[in-house]
Amino acid sequence: MDRFDFEQQIMTCWNVVEDVKTIGSAIDSGKLSNDTLHNALIGIETLYQMKFEKLFEMFEVLVRRGDFK
């Protein structure tokens, strides 16, 4: 793991913006029931909780190794 891997993980976390836009478009088109919308939001919450935890774990490793000064 290096700083490049860390930067890549940051970029994957930014996908949340596109995911929210996708849900917004589906809402606008009337294609989501309340149940489906609720499940989609729970899924995004869970997925990004895992992604941000991975990102922070990578950060902690890189700090301990002295890769950030």
PQR file with spaces between the fields and no chain letter, atoms N, CA, C, O and H, PARSE charges and radii, in Angstrom:
ATOM       1  N    MET     1       0.844   -1.172    0.000 -0.4000 1.5000
ATOM       2  CA   MET     1       0.000    0.000    0.000 -0.0000 2.0000
ATOM       3  C    MET     1       0.890    1.236    0.000  0.5500 1.7000
ATOM       4  O    MET     1       1.871    1.312    0.739 -0.5500 1.4000
ATOM       5  N    ASP     2       0.533    2.195   -0.836 -0.4000 1.5000
ATOM       6  CA   ASP     2       1.312    3.428   -0.899 -0.0000 2.0000
ATOM       7  C    ASP     2       0.361    4.616   -1.079  0.5500 1.7000
ATOM       8  O    ASP     2      -0.860    4.467   -1.035 -0.5500 1.4000
ATOM       9  H    ASP     2      -0.264    2.133   -1.437  0.4000 1.0000
ATOM      10  N    ARG     3       0.941    5.777   -1.279 -0.4000 1.5000
ATOM      11  CA   ARG     3       0.122    6.994   -1.408 -0.0000 2.0000
ATOM      12  C    ARG     3      -0.776    6.951   -2.634  0.5500 1.7000
ATOM      13  O    ARG     3      -1.866    7.524   -2.635 -0.5500 1.4000
ATOM      14  H    ARG     3       1.933    5.898   -1.315  0.4000 1.0000
ATOM      15  N    PHE     4      -0.312    6.263   -3.690 -0.4000 1.5000
ATOM      16  CA   PHE     4      -1.144    6.121   -4.884 -0.0000 2.0000
ATOM      17  C    PHE     4      -2.413    5.329   -4.547  0.5500 1.7000
ATOM      18  O    PHE     4      -3.510    5.713   -4.953 -0.5500 1.4000
ATOM      19  H    PHE     4       0.573    5.797   -3.690  0.4000 1.0000
ATOM      20  N    ASP     5      -2.266    4.234   -3.814 -0.4000 1.5000
ATOM      21  CA   ASP     5      -3.421    3.435   -3.406 -0.0000 2.0000
ATOM      22  C    ASP     5      -4.377    4.273   -2.551  0.5500 1.7000
ATOM      23  O    ASP     5      -5.596    4.172   -2.682 -0.5500 1.4000
ATOM      24  H    ASP     5      -1.374    3.922   -3.484  0.4000 1.0000
ATOM      25  N    PHE     6      -3.804    5.094   -1.682 -0.4000 1.5000
ATOM      26  CA   PHE     6      -4.604    5.978   -0.834 -0.0000 2.0000
ATOM      27  C    PHE     6      -5.402    6.962   -1.692  0.5500 1.7000
ATOM      28  O    PHE     6      -6.591    7.175   -1.457 -0.5500 1.4000
ATOM      29  H    PHE     6      -2.813    5.176   -1.576  0.4000 1.0000
ATOM      30  N    GLU     7      -4.749    7.553   -2.676 -0.4000 1.5000
ATOM      31  CA   GLU     7      -5.432    8.491   -3.571 -0.0000 2.0000
ATOM      32  C    GLU     7      -6.551    7.787   -4.344  0.5500 1.7000
ATOM      33  O    GLU     7      -7.620    8.362   -4.548 -0.5500 1.4000
ATOM      34  H    GLU     7      -3.783    7.380   -2.867  0.4000 1.0000
ATOM      35  N    GLN     8      -6.312    6.564   -4.767 -0.4000 1.5000
ATOM      36  CA   GLN     8      -7.336    5.809   -5.492 -0.0000 2.0000
ATOM      37  C    GLN     8      -8.544    5.550   -4.587  0.5500 1.7000
ATOM      38  O    GLN     8      -9.687    5.622   -5.038 -0.5500 1.4000
ATOM      39  H    GLN     8      -5.443    6.097   -4.601  0.4000 1.0000
ATOM      40  N    GLN     9      -8.289    5.251   -3.320 -0.4000 1.5000
ATOM      41  CA   GLN     9      -9.388    5.012   -2.391 -0.0000 2.0000
ATOM      42  C    GLN     9     -10.191    6.290   -2.164  0.5500 1.7000
ATOM      43  O    GLN     9     -11.415    6.240   -2.043 -0.5500 1.4000
ATOM      44  H    GLN     9      -7.360    5.193   -2.954  0.4000 1.0000
ATOM      45  N    ILE    10      -9.514    7.428   -2.105 -0.4000 1.5000
ATOM      46  CA   ILE    10     -10.227    8.714   -2.000 -0.0000 2.0000
ATOM      47  C    ILE    10     -11.160    8.882   -3.197  0.5500 1.7000
ATOM      48  O    ILE    10     -12.312    9.289   -3.041 -0.5500 1.4000
ATOM      49  H    ILE    10      -8.520    7.469   -2.203  0.4000 1.0000
ATOM      50  N    MET    11     -10.666    8.571   -4.375 -0.4000 1.5000
ATOM      51  CA   MET    11     -11.480    8.719   -5.588 -0.0000 2.0000
ATOM      52  C    MET    11     -12.707    7.804   -5.550  0.5500 1.7000
ATOM      53  O    MET    11     -13.782    8.203   -5.997 -0.5500 1.4000
ATOM      54  H    MET    11      -9.730    8.240   -4.501  0.4000 1.0000
ATOM      55  N    THR    12     -12.564    6.577   -5.020 -0.4000 1.5000
ATOM      56  CA   THR    12     -13.729    5.688   -4.954 -0.0000 2.0000
ATOM      57  C    THR    12     -14.780    6.229   -3.991  0.5500 1.7000
ATOM      58  O    THR    12     -15.976    6.008   -4.181 -0.5500 1.4000
ATOM      59  H    THR    12     -11.691    6.252   -4.657  0.4000 1.0000
ATOM      60  N    CYS    13     -14.333    6.934   -2.966 -0.4000 1.5000
ATOM      61  CA   CYS    13     -15.292    7.525   -2.024 -0.0000 2.0000
ATOM      62  C    CYS    13     -16.075    8.662   -2.672  0.5500 1.7000
ATOM      63  O    CYS    13     -17.217    8.921   -2.291 -0.5500 1.4000
ATOM      64  H    CYS    13     -13.361    7.113   -2.812  0.4000 1.0000
ATOM      65  N    TRP    14     -15.486    9.330   -3.627 -0.4000 1.5000
ATOM      66  CA   TRP    14     -16.202   10.414   -4.304 -0.0000 2.0000
ATOM      67  C    TRP    14     -17.327    9.902   -5.195  0.5500 1.7000
ATOM      68  O    TRP    14     -18.149   10.690   -5.663 -0.5500 1.4000
ATOM      69  H    TRP    14     -14.558    9.119   -3.936  0.4000 1.0000
ATOM      70  N    ASN    15     -17.374    8.602   -5.433 -0.4000 1.5000
ATOM      71  CA   ASN    15     -18.467    8.050   -6.234 -0.0000 2.0000
ATOM      72  C    ASN    15     -19.821    8.269   -5.585  0.5500 1.7000
ATOM      73  O    ASN    15     -20.853    8.143   -6.244 -0.5500 1.4000
ATOM      74  H    ASN    15     -16.706    7.962   -5.053  0.4000 1.0000
ATOM      75  N    VAL    16     -19.829    8.592   -4.313 -0.4000 1.5000
ATOM      76  CA   VAL    16     -21.094    8.823   -3.613 -0.0000 2.0000
ATOM      77  C    VAL    16     -21.890    9.927   -4.307  0.5500 1.7000
ATOM      78  O    VAL    16     -23.120    9.886   -4.328 -0.5500 1.4000
ATOM      79  H    VAL    16     -18.991    8.694   -3.777  0.4000 1.0000
ATOM      80  N    VAL    17     -21.208   10.892   -4.863 -0.4000 1.5000
ATOM      81  CA   VAL    17     -21.893   11.997   -5.545 -0.0000 2.0000
ATOM      82  C    VAL    17     -22.680   11.465   -6.747  0.5500 1.7000
ATOM      83  O    VAL    17     -23.845   11.817   -6.929 -0.5500 1.4000
ATOM      84  H    VAL    17     -20.209   10.926   -4.846  0.4000 1.0000
ATOM      85  N    GLU    18     -22.057   10.629   -7.555 -0.4000 1.5000
ATOM      86  CA   GLU    18     -22.731   10.053   -8.718 -0.0000 2.0000
ATOM      87  C    GLU    18     -23.863    9.122   -8.294  0.5500 1.7000
ATOM      88  O    GLU    18     -24.913    9.085   -8.934 -0.5500 1.4000
ATOM      89  H    GLU    18     -21.110   10.342   -7.407  0.4000 1.0000
ATOM      90  N    ASP    19     -23.648    8.371   -7.218 -0.4000 1.5000
ATOM      91  CA   ASP    19     -24.689    7.464   -6.732 -0.0000 2.0000
ATOM      92  C    ASP    19     -25.927    8.238   -6.287  0.5500 1.7000
ATOM      93  O    ASP    19     -27.051    7.822   -6.566 -0.5500 1.4000
ATOM      94  H    ASP    19     -22.794    8.401   -6.698  0.4000 1.0000
ATOM      95  N    VAL    20     -25.729    9.349   -5.603 -0.4000 1.5000
ATOM      96  CA   VAL    20     -26.861   10.168   -5.163 -0.0000 2.0000
ATOM      97  C    VAL    20     -27.572   10.772   -6.375  0.5500 1.7000
ATOM      98  O    VAL    20     -28.801   10.848   -6.397 -0.5500 1.4000
ATOM      99  H    VAL    20     -24.816    9.687   -5.376  0.4000 1.0000
ATOM     100  N    LYS    21     -26.810   11.198   -7.380 -0.4000 1.5000
ATOM     101  CA   LYS    21     -27.425   11.726   -8.606 -0.0000 2.0000
ATOM     102  C    LYS    21     -28.273   10.657   -9.294  0.5500 1.7000
ATOM     103  O    LYS    21     -29.350   10.954   -9.810 -0.5500 1.4000
ATOM     104  H    LYS    21     -25.813   11.136   -7.363  0.4000 1.0000
ATOM     105  N    THR    22     -27.790    9.421   -9.301 -0.4000 1.5000
ATOM     106  CA   THR    22     -28.533    8.319   -9.915 -0.0000 2.0000
ATOM     107  C    THR    22     -29.858    8.101   -9.200  0.5500 1.7000
ATOM     108  O    THR    22     -30.894    7.929   -9.843 -0.5500 1.4000
ATOM     109  H    THR    22     -26.915    9.180   -8.882  0.4000 1.0000
ATOM     110  N    ILE    23     -29.828    8.109   -7.891 -0.4000 1.5000
ATOM     111  CA   ILE    23     -31.075    7.960   -7.124 -0.0000 2.0000
ATOM     112  C    ILE    23     -31.991    9.146   -7.376  0.5500 1.7000
ATOM     113  O    ILE    23     -33.200    8.969   -7.527 -0.5500 1.4000
ATOM     114  H    ILE    23     -28.987    8.249   -7.369  0.4000 1.0000
ATOM     115  N    GLY    24     -31.438   10.347   -7.423 -0.4000 1.5000
ATOM     116  CA   GLY    24     -32.250   11.532   -7.707 -0.0000 2.0000
ATOM     117  C    GLY    24     -32.944   11.432   -9.049  0.5500 1.7000
ATOM     118  O    GLY    24     -34.116   11.792   -9.168 -0.5500 1.4000
ATOM     119  H    GLY    24     -30.456   10.490   -7.300  0.4000 1.0000
ATOM     120  N    SER    25     -32.244   10.952  -10.058 -0.4000 1.5000
ATOM     121  CA   SER    25     -32.848   10.783  -11.386 -0.0000 2.0000
ATOM     122  C    SER    25     -33.975    9.761  -11.358  0.5500 1.7000
ATOM     123  O    SER    25     -35.015    9.952  -11.988 -0.5500 1.4000
ATOM     124  H    SER    25     -31.293   10.660   -9.962  0.4000 1.0000
ATOM     125  N    ALA    26     -33.760    8.682  -10.626 -0.4000 1.5000
ATOM     126  CA   ALA    26     -34.801    7.659  -10.523 -0.0000 2.0000
ATOM     127  C    ALA    26     -36.026    8.201   -9.793  0.5500 1.7000
ATOM     128  O    ALA    26     -37.157    7.860  -10.140 -0.5500 1.4000
ATOM     129  H    ALA    26     -32.914    8.527  -10.114  0.4000 1.0000
ATOM     130  N    ILE    27     -35.809    9.033   -8.795 -0.4000 1.5000
ATOM     131  CA   ILE    27     -36.931    9.659   -8.074 -0.0000 2.0000
ATOM     132  C    ILE    27     -37.704   10.573   -9.027  0.5500 1.7000
ATOM     133  O    ILE    27     -38.933   10.537   -9.089 -0.5500 1.4000
ATOM     134  H    ILE    27     -34.890    9.310   -8.513  0.4000 1.0000
ATOM     135  N    ASP    28     -36.943   11.399   -9.775 -0.4000 1.5000
ATOM     136  CA   ASP    28     -37.579   12.335  -10.714 -0.0000 2.0000
ATOM     137  C    ASP    28     -38.418   11.618  -11.767  0.5500 1.7000
ATOM     138  O    ASP    28     -39.453   12.126  -12.199 -0.5500 1.4000
ATOM     139  H    ASP    28     -35.945   11.428   -9.725  0.4000 1.0000
ATOM     140  N    SER    29     -37.966   10.437  -12.176 -0.4000 1.5000
ATOM     141  CA   SER    29     -38.692    9.717  -13.222 -0.0000 2.0000
ATOM     142  C    SER    29     -39.858    8.906  -12.657  0.5500 1.7000
ATOM     143  O    SER    29     -40.625    8.304  -13.408 -0.5500 1.4000
ATOM     144  H    SER    29     -37.125   10.024  -11.825  0.4000 1.0000
ATOM     145  N    GLY    30     -39.986    8.893  -11.333 -0.4000 1.5000
ATOM     146  CA   GLY    30     -41.089    8.179  -10.716 -0.0000 2.0000
ATOM     147  C    GLY    30     -40.905    6.671  -10.691  0.5500 1.7000
ATOM     148  O    GLY    30     -41.876    5.935  -10.517 -0.5500 1.4000
ATOM     149  H    GLY    30     -39.362    9.382  -10.723  0.4000 1.0000
ATOM     150  N    LYS    31     -39.679    6.199  -10.863 -0.4000 1.5000
ATOM     151  CA   LYS    31     -39.426    4.764  -10.958 -0.0000 2.0000
ATOM     152  C    LYS    31     -39.163    4.086   -9.617  0.5500 1.7000
ATOM     153  O    LYS    31     -38.985    2.869   -9.572 -0.5500 1.4000
ATOM     154  H    LYS    31     -38.890    6.797  -11.004  0.4000 1.0000
ATOM     155  N    LEU    32     -39.136    4.848   -8.527 -0.4000 1.5000
ATOM     156  CA   LEU    32     -38.823    4.249   -7.238 -0.0000 2.0000
ATOM     157  C    LEU    32     -40.023    4.313   -6.298  0.5500 1.7000
ATOM     158  O    LEU    32     -40.633    5.364   -6.104 -0.5500 1.4000
ATOM     159  H    LEU    32     -39.280    5.837   -8.564  0.4000 1.0000
ATOM     160  N    SER    33     -40.335    3.174   -5.731 -0.4000 1.5000
ATOM     161  CA   SER    33     -41.324    3.171   -4.650 -0.0000 2.0000
ATOM     162  C    SER    33     -40.607    3.653   -3.391  0.5500 1.7000
ATOM     163  O    SER    33     -39.377    3.699   -3.348 -0.5500 1.4000
ATOM     164  H    SER    33     -39.839    2.320   -5.889  0.4000 1.0000
ATOM     165  N    ASN    34     -41.367    4.005   -2.385 -0.4000 1.5000
ATOM     166  CA   ASN    34     -40.757    4.427   -1.124 -0.0000 2.0000
ATOM     167  C    ASN    34     -39.885    3.322   -0.543  0.5500 1.7000
ATOM     168  O    ASN    34     -38.812    3.590   -0.003 -0.5500 1.4000
ATOM     169  H    ASN    34     -42.366    3.968   -2.420  0.4000 1.0000
ATOM     170  N    ASP    35     -40.348    2.080   -0.653 -0.4000 1.5000
ATOM     171  CA   ASP    35     -39.577    0.938   -0.158 -0.0000 2.0000
ATOM     172  C    ASP    35     -38.249    0.803   -0.896  0.5500 1.7000
ATOM     173  O    ASP    35     -37.202    0.616   -0.276 -0.5500 1.4000
ATOM     174  H    ASP    35     -41.220    1.862   -1.092  0.4000 1.0000
ATOM     175  N    THR    36     -38.297    0.899   -2.209 -0.4000 1.5000
ATOM     176  CA   THR    36     -37.085    0.767   -3.014 -0.0000 2.0000
ATOM     177  C    THR    36     -36.120    1.903   -2.722  0.5500 1.7000
ATOM     178  O    THR    36     -34.914    1.682   -2.609 -0.5500 1.4000
ATOM     179  H    THR    36     -39.147    1.051   -2.713  0.4000 1.0000
ATOM     180  N    LEU    37     -36.638    3.108   -2.602 -0.4000 1.5000
ATOM     181  CA   LEU    37     -35.810    4.260   -2.276 -0.0000 2.0000
ATOM     182  C    LEU    37     -35.144    4.066   -0.922  0.5500 1.7000
ATOM     183  O    LEU    37     -33.943    4.297   -0.778 -0.5500 1.4000
ATOM     184  H    LEU    37     -37.618    3.287   -2.694  0.4000 1.0000
ATOM     185  N    HIS    38     -35.907    3.649    0.052 -0.4000 1.5000
ATOM     186  CA   HIS    38     -35.370    3.438    1.393 -0.0000 2.0000
ATOM     187  C    HIS    38     -34.264    2.386    1.360  0.5500 1.7000
ATOM     188  O    HIS    38     -33.210    2.580    1.966 -0.5500 1.4000
ATOM     189  H    HIS    38     -36.882    3.462   -0.065  0.4000 1.0000
ATOM     190  N    ASN    39     -34.491    1.281    0.664 -0.4000 1.5000
ATOM     191  CA   ASN    39     -33.474    0.228    0.561 -0.0000 2.0000
ATOM     192  C    ASN    39     -32.219    0.715   -0.160  0.5500 1.7000
ATOM     193  O    ASN    39     -31.103    0.370    0.230 -0.5500 1.4000
ATOM     194  H    ASN    39     -35.347    1.123    0.172  0.4000 1.0000
ATOM     195  N    ALA    40     -32.398    1.513   -1.208 -0.4000 1.5000
ATOM     196  CA   ALA    40     -31.246    2.056   -1.935 -0.0000 2.0000
ATOM     197  C    ALA    40     -30.416    2.955   -1.034  0.5500 1.7000
ATOM     198  O    ALA    40     -29.187    2.889   -1.049 -0.5500 1.4000
ATOM     199  H    ALA    40     -33.304    1.794   -1.525  0.4000 1.0000
ATOM     200  N    LEU    41     -31.073    3.783   -0.260 -0.4000 1.5000
ATOM     201  CA   LEU    41     -30.349    4.683    0.640 -0.0000 2.0000
ATOM     202  C    LEU    41     -29.632    3.920    1.747  0.5500 1.7000
ATOM     203  O    LEU    41     -28.515    4.279    2.118 -0.5500 1.4000
ATOM     204  H    LEU    41     -32.071    3.836   -0.248  0.4000 1.0000
ATOM     205  N    ILE    42     -30.246    2.890    2.271 -0.4000 1.5000
ATOM     206  CA   ILE    42     -29.578    2.059    3.275 -0.0000 2.0000
ATOM     207  C    ILE    42     -28.356    1.390    2.653  0.5500 1.7000
ATOM     208  O    ILE    42     -27.303    1.307    3.285 -0.5500 1.4000
ATOM     209  H    ILE    42     -31.154    2.598    1.970  0.4000 1.0000
ATOM     210  N    GLY    43     -28.491    0.918    1.426 -0.4000 1.5000
ATOM     211  CA   GLY    43     -27.365    0.292    0.732 -0.0000 2.0000
ATOM     212  C    GLY    43     -26.206    1.258    0.523  0.5500 1.7000
ATOM     213  O    GLY    43     -25.049    0.903    0.746 -0.5500 1.4000
ATOM     214  H    GLY    43     -29.347    0.986    0.912  0.4000 1.0000
ATOM     215  N    ILE    44     -26.513    2.466    0.098 -0.4000 1.5000
ATOM     216  CA   ILE    44     -25.463    3.469   -0.100 -0.0000 2.0000
ATOM     217  C    ILE    44     -24.811    3.811    1.229  0.5500 1.7000
ATOM     218  O    ILE    44     -23.588    3.937    1.305 -0.5500 1.4000
ATOM     219  H    ILE    44     -27.454    2.755   -0.083  0.4000 1.0000
ATOM     220  N    GLU    45     -25.608    3.963    2.271 -0.4000 1.5000
ATOM     221  CA   GLU    45     -25.053    4.252    3.589 -0.0000 2.0000
ATOM     222  C    GLU    45     -24.077    3.161    4.024  0.5500 1.7000
ATOM     223  O    GLU    45     -22.980    3.461    4.495 -0.5500 1.4000
ATOM     224  H    GLU    45     -26.601    3.861    2.209  0.4000 1.0000
ATOM     225  N    THR    46     -24.467    1.917    3.870 -0.4000 1.5000
ATOM     226  CA   THR    46     -23.629    0.789    4.274 -0.0000 2.0000
ATOM     227  C    THR    46     -22.361    0.718    3.436  0.5500 1.7000
ATOM     228  O    THR    46     -21.264    0.550    3.969 -0.5500 1.4000
ATOM     229  H    THR    46     -25.359    1.674    3.488  0.4000 1.0000
ATOM     230  N    LEU    47     -22.516    0.846    2.130 -0.4000 1.5000
ATOM     231  CA   LEU    47     -21.369    0.771    1.221 -0.0000 2.0000
ATOM     232  C    LEU    47     -20.345    1.856    1.527  0.5500 1.7000
ATOM     233  O    LEU    47     -19.148    1.577    1.600 -0.5500 1.4000
ATOM     234  H    LEU    47     -23.407    0.982    1.697  0.4000 1.0000
ATOM     235  N    TYR    48     -20.804    3.086    1.705 -0.4000 1.5000
ATOM     236  CA   TYR    48     -19.860    4.182    1.925 -0.0000 2.0000
ATOM     237  C    TYR    48     -19.294    4.178    3.340  0.5500 1.7000
ATOM     238  O    TYR    48     -18.200    4.695    3.563 -0.5500 1.4000
ATOM     239  H    TYR    48     -21.776    3.313    1.646  0.4000 1.0000
ATOM     240  N    GLN    49     -20.006    3.614    4.283 -0.4000 1.5000
ATOM     241  CA   GLN    49     -19.425    3.425    5.610 -0.0000 2.0000
ATOM     242  C    GLN    49     -18.198    2.513    5.487  0.5500 1.7000
ATOM     243  O    GLN    49     -17.153    2.784    6.078 -0.5500 1.4000
ATOM     244  H    GLN    49     -20.895    3.194    4.101  0.4000 1.0000
ATOM     245  N    MET    50     -18.338    1.436    4.717 -0.4000 1.5000
ATOM     246  CA   MET    50     -17.215    0.509    4.520 -0.0000 2.0000
ATOM     247  C    MET    50     -16.070    1.174    3.753  0.5500 1.7000
ATOM     248  O    MET    50     -14.903    0.994    4.099 -0.5500 1.4000
ATOM     249  H    MET    50     -19.188    1.216    4.236  0.4000 1.0000
ATOM     250  N    LYS    51     -16.404    1.940    2.716 -0.4000 1.5000
ATOM     251  CA   LYS    51     -15.366    2.595    1.915 -0.0000 2.0000
ATOM     252  C    LYS    51     -14.589    3.618    2.738  0.5500 1.7000
ATOM     253  O    LYS    51     -13.363    3.688    2.648 -0.5500 1.4000
ATOM     254  H    LYS    51     -17.352    2.086    2.435  0.4000 1.0000
ATOM     255  N    PHE    52     -15.291    4.403    3.533 -0.4000 1.5000
ATOM     256  CA   PHE    52     -14.610    5.413    4.343 -0.0000 2.0000
ATOM     257  C    PHE    52     -13.800    4.772    5.472  0.5500 1.7000
ATOM     258  O    PHE    52     -12.745    5.285    5.845 -0.5500 1.4000
ATOM     259  H    PHE    52     -16.287    4.346    3.606  0.4000 1.0000
ATOM     260  N    GLU    53     -14.282    3.665    6.010 -0.4000 1.5000
ATOM     261  CA   GLU    53     -13.493    2.948    7.017 -0.0000 2.0000
ATOM     262  C    GLU    53     -12.201    2.426    6.407  0.5500 1.7000
ATOM     263  O    GLU    53     -11.141    2.522    7.024 -0.5500 1.4000
ATOM     264  H    GLU    53     -15.139    3.248    5.707  0.4000 1.0000
ATOM     265  N    LYS    54     -12.282    1.869    5.191 -0.4000 1.5000
ATOM     266  CA   LYS    54     -11.078    1.389    4.493 -0.0000 2.0000
ATOM     267  C    LYS    54     -10.122    2.546    4.238  0.5500 1.7000
ATOM     268  O    LYS    54      -8.914    2.416    4.437 -0.5500 1.4000
ATOM     269  H    LYS    54     -13.143    1.791    4.689  0.4000 1.0000
ATOM     270  N    LEU    55     -10.657    3.666    3.803 -0.4000 1.5000
ATOM     271  CA   LEU    55      -9.836    4.843    3.548 -0.0000 2.0000
ATOM     272  C    LEU    55      -9.105    5.275    4.815  0.5500 1.7000
ATOM     273  O    LEU    55      -7.907    5.555    4.772 -0.5500 1.4000
ATOM     274  H    LEU    55     -11.638    3.772    3.641  0.4000 1.0000
ATOM     275  N    PHE    56      -9.816    5.332    5.946 -0.4000 1.5000
ATOM     276  CA   PHE    56      -9.191    5.767    7.186 -0.0000 2.0000
ATOM     277  C    PHE    56      -8.145    4.768    7.663  0.5500 1.7000
ATOM     278  O    PHE    56      -7.106    5.163    8.192 -0.5500 1.4000
ATOM     279  H    PHE    56     -10.789    5.105    5.980  0.4000 1.0000
ATOM     280  N    GLU    57      -8.413    3.467    7.480 -0.4000 1.5000
ATOM     281  CA   GLU    57      -7.425    2.452    7.845 -0.0000 2.0000
ATOM     282  C    GLU    57      -6.149    2.629    7.020  0.5500 1.7000
ATOM     283  O    GLU    57      -5.044    2.524    7.554 -0.5500 1.4000
ATOM     284  H    GLU    57      -9.257    3.146    7.050  0.4000 1.0000
ATOM     285  N    MET    58      -6.299    2.896    5.730 -0.4000 1.5000
ATOM     286  CA   MET    58      -5.133    3.132    4.875 -0.0000 2.0000
ATOM     287  C    MET    58      -4.369    4.353    5.366  0.5500 1.7000
ATOM     288  O    MET    58      -3.140    4.331    5.439 -0.5500 1.4000
ATOM     289  H    MET    58      -7.196    2.981    5.296  0.4000 1.0000
ATOM     290  N    PHE    59      -5.090    5.417    5.703 -0.4000 1.5000
ATOM     291  CA   PHE    59      -4.475    6.633    6.201 -0.0000 2.0000
ATOM     292  C    PHE    59      -3.659    6.342    7.460  0.5500 1.7000
ATOM     293  O    PHE    59      -2.518    6.788    7.581 -0.5500 1.4000
ATOM     294  H    PHE    59      -6.088    5.435    5.644  0.4000 1.0000
ATOM     295  N    GLU    60      -4.245    5.593    8.397 -0.4000 1.5000
ATOM     296  CA   GLU    60      -3.537    5.265    9.636 -0.0000 2.0000
ATOM     297  C    GLU    60      -2.247    4.494    9.362  0.5500 1.7000
ATOM     298  O    GLU    60      -1.225    4.768    9.992 -0.5500 1.4000
ATOM     299  H    GLU    60      -5.172    5.230    8.299  0.4000 1.0000
ATOM     300  N    VAL    61      -2.275    3.546    8.444 -0.4000 1.5000
ATOM     301  CA   VAL    61      -1.079    2.774    8.103 -0.0000 2.0000
ATOM     302  C    VAL    61      -0.011    3.691    7.511  0.5500 1.7000
ATOM     303  O    VAL    61       1.159    3.613    7.887 -0.5500 1.4000
ATOM     304  H    VAL    61      -3.105    3.324    7.933  0.4000 1.0000
ATOM     305  N    LEU    62      -0.413    4.548    6.598 -0.4000 1.5000
ATOM     306  CA   LEU    62       0.552    5.434    5.955 -0.0000 2.0000
ATOM     307  C    LEU    62       1.149    6.433    6.945  0.5500 1.7000
ATOM     308  O    LEU    62       2.328    6.774    6.844 -0.5500 1.4000
ATOM     309  H    LEU    62      -1.363    4.611    6.293  0.4000 1.0000
ATOM     310  N    VAL    63       0.352    6.901    7.893 -0.4000 1.5000
ATOM     311  CA   VAL    63       0.867    7.816    8.918 -0.0000 2.0000
ATOM     312  C    VAL    63       1.870    7.097    9.803  0.5500 1.7000
ATOM     313  O    VAL    63       2.942    7.628   10.093 -0.5500 1.4000
ATOM     314  H    VAL    63      -0.606    6.624    7.975  0.4000 1.0000
ATOM     315  N    ARG    64       1.522    5.877   10.239 -0.4000 1.5000
ATOM     316  CA   ARG    64       2.435    5.120   11.091 -0.0000 2.0000
ATOM     317  C    ARG    64       3.770    4.840   10.397  0.5500 1.7000
ATOM     318  O    ARG    64       4.824    4.834   11.033 -0.5500 1.4000
ATOM     319  H    ARG    64       0.651    5.445   10.004  0.4000 1.0000
ATOM     320  N    ARG    65       3.708    4.611    9.093 -0.4000 1.5000
ATOM     321  CA   ARG    65       4.937    4.338    8.336 -0.0000 2.0000
ATOM     322  C    ARG    65       5.724    5.608    8.040  0.5500 1.7000
ATOM     323  O    ARG    65       6.862    5.533    7.577 -0.5500 1.4000
ATOM     324  H    ARG    65       2.852    4.616    8.576  0.4000 1.0000
ATOM     325  N    GLY    66       5.139    6.761    8.297 -0.4000 1.5000
ATOM     326  CA   GLY    66       5.831    8.009    8.045 -0.0000 2.0000
ATOM     327  C    GLY    66       5.730    8.506    6.611  0.5500 1.7000
ATOM     328  O    GLY    66       6.524    9.340    6.175 -0.5500 1.4000
ATOM     329  H    GLY    66       4.214    6.822    8.673  0.4000 1.0000
ATOM     330  N    ASP    67       4.741    7.987    5.878 -0.4000 1.5000
ATOM     331  CA   ASP    67       4.576    8.412    4.484 -0.0000 2.0000
ATOM     332  C    ASP    67       4.003    9.819    4.357  0.5500 1.7000
ATOM     333  O    ASP    67       4.115   10.449    3.306 -0.5500 1.4000
ATOM     334  H    ASP    67       4.096    7.310    6.233  0.4000 1.0000
ATOM     335  N    PHE    68       3.381   10.313    5.444 -0.4000 1.5000
ATOM     336  CA   PHE    68       2.877   11.687    5.465 -0.0000 2.0000
ATOM     337  C    PHE    68       3.690   12.456    6.484  0.5500 1.7000
ATOM     338  O    PHE    68       3.922   11.985    7.598 -0.5500 1.4000
ATOM     339  H    PHE    68       3.290    9.801    6.298  0.4000 1.0000
ATOM     340  N    LYS    69       4.106   13.604    6.107 -0.4000 1.5000
ATOM     341  CA   LYS    69       4.909   14.419    7.011 -0.0000 2.0000
ATOM     342  C    LYS    69       4.247   15.747    7.255  0.5500 1.7000
ATOM     343  O    LYS    69       4.778   16.575    7.995 -0.5500 1.4000
ATOM     344  H    LYS    69       3.918   13.987    5.203  0.4000 1.0000
